[in-house]
Amino acid sequence: MKRISQSIAETLSVRQAQVDATIQLLDEGATVPFIARYRKEATGGLDDAQLRALFERLGYLRELEARRETILSSIKEQEKLTPELKCNILEADTKTRLEDLYLPYKPKRRTKAQIAREAGLEPLALSLLGDPSLSPEQAAAEFIDADKGIEGTKAALDGARQILMERFAEDASLIGQLRDYVRDNGQLSSVIVTGKEQEGAKFSDYFEYSEAISKIPSHRALALFRGRNEGMLSLTLSVAENPGGGHPCEGLISKTNAISQQSRAADDWLLETVRWAWRVKISLHTELELLSELRERAEEEAIRVFASNLHDLLLAAPAGPRITIGLDPGLRTGTKVAVVDSTGKALETDKLAAELMQRHPELKLQKLMVSEAGASVYSASALASQELSGMDVSLRGAVSIARRLQDPLAELVKIDPKSIGVGQYQHDVNQGRLVRSLEAVVEDCVNAVGVDVNTASAPLLAQVSGLSNTLAQNIVSFRDEHGAFDSRKVLKQVPRLGPKTYEQAAGFMRVMNGSNPLDRSSVHPESYPIVKKIIKETGCRIENLLGNRDELKALQPANFTTEKFGLPTVVDIISELEKPGRDPRPDFKTASFKEGVENLQDLKPEMILEGVITNVTNFGAFVDIGVHQDGLVHISNLSNKFVKDPREVVKTGNLVKVKVLEVDIPRRRIGLTLRLDDKAERKPAAKQRQEMAHKPHKKPAQAPMGNSLAAAFAKARKD
């Protein structure tokens, strides 16, 4: 444990005591949101990002320790565990290094080298390696033995070569050096598979492509792997020859084993053995390892991008409790319409969308574009069937769209995050790791905002710290049977919600109109005694204290600390009392889409439009400008300054002004720029066009005329 916590402390640049305390809390069942919010004294104030990193690293290192013990046990059973080897294994800090050390001792099928050893050829191999002045043929003649399958000197030397090749390939230090060299100097090349030029046209940028493997960005790496997996591209990893001739990796093998051309009898044979070792055994293994490493690195980055976009989307500004009309566009069934009241309750639905804004200007309606991604997934789910029983499945999506405008977080948690569509190459990455990352994002976002226990759905409650799907449903069932919760304390009556769960969850659940005003804040019930001391100090009733900034600012937090609750907690309590139940999400703002610009044909170069960032990738940002097809602002067009990461400039949900650079109607592609001084004749580069191709097209919306929607909206306003 000490080794693990020390390593994590060094990685995160924090004190080991902070790591030890966090690990203890995690092992006791505490969640990251709970630790971040309510156990700052124990962790020394580690934030949720540090805690997530700690949690991930802890899992990796525990797996590493388990593997280390297995390897030590295996080698010990073979009676080959020397003090030096044991020390190297104990010091190995990565799984790769550990497996390199284990390779010579790892149980494996009988190799050619093993067969040669069994035939007694190891002394021949070692003698030629140790004394290159020996004649290979003369030395081999002594090992000819027909009974052992060694018919002549050639067979003996072939067997000796196999032994040395395996020796080189299982030298952990050498393999590590070779891997590092190829990682730093290797070029990854791709070519189109013969005959696949037309079928693989979307990978045209990679028909003749080469780039240093150390510099390939994640989105290009994933595009290459996708092309290979679809049988369109062939990938090769290579290293350039030395300027003076000779392969650098072969040179490294030779140098490590003191092999060189000095005109000795065995020099040529040994150098040929080195060439065989690299080309037949080591190079392919190294290529597979480094391509796997590149894929893992690319997947990690793609998952990070998806998680970052999902975080921004979930914490997007809510429109709040207002009557909302949701329109779900569709080619087959037409545009579906739903009217929901301020609580999200579906009132009326219709399959025809009337031009309400034109017919009824007195209603002062606002037109907003909301991503429909995942609406169809929700529509067909068991939850939608339960929430909107009796409603046609084709209409449920419109209800979901209306609700996600009112409160994106509360509605989007009902949908599998992978269906929300804010990632890059999300189907090409490790799905297990993607799910774990996205689940962590959802959990952090829900707990950062908190939930109203009297209105929250079961899926939303299930994301609260400490709650499972079963407990979330138990809360909803209890609420349905007994009515609204009057206080947090009543939660203890919910079946199977025990003291530990209550401790983890209570601070994140709000009772908005209950008997205790503190229950609508993020102050944890365990800290209510601190508030009582503050009430006594100020002489204010709790109703008068909440939001009383002047009174609260005059307090000295240190006067209210206890043995259990230190200064960080008291400061948080006072801050929460100033703005009880504050929502960390930004204020709601809307983009004004240009009138008359409704489809691709309406776009013209040089147009300056307002739009909403819908997705941020490593190569740029996609923007909804109201024409049913997002445009791409390539990373080179995001700013007049160099941009390494697009998230330095924009985030999902941001309102932006863009200029149209290019419109490609046949391929439904729009090139945009945030640099409003750019000239429209500037064409997107080939990489921009390639990257734009991976953005899914939106369905064109339909808006036939009708009258029933107006009645539905009027009914909602009246109610």
SULUR-V940918 format. One record per helix or strand of 3 or more residues. SS is the DSSP state (~ for helix, > for strand). FROM is the first residue (numbers start at 1). LEN is the number of residues. If there is no record, write none. Layout:
ss={SS;SS}
from={FROM;FROM}
len={LEN;LEN}
This chain:
ss={~;~;~;~;~;~;~;~;~;~;~;~;~;>;~;>;~;>;~;~;>;>;>;~;~;~;~;~;~;~;~;~;~;~;~;~;~;~;~;~;~;~;~;>;>;>;~;~;>;>;~;~}
from={2;16;32;40;48;83;95;112;122;136;146;153;172;187;201;208;218;233;248;267;324;336;346;356;361;375;382;393;408;417;426;431;458;469;488;499;517;525;542;549;557;567;600;608;620;631;635;646;655;669;686;708}
len={11;12;7;4;30;9;11;7;9;6;3;17;14;6;6;5;12;6;9;48;5;5;5;4;3;5;6;14;5;3;3;19;4;14;6;10;4;14;4;5;4;12;3;10;5;4;3;3;10;5;7;11}
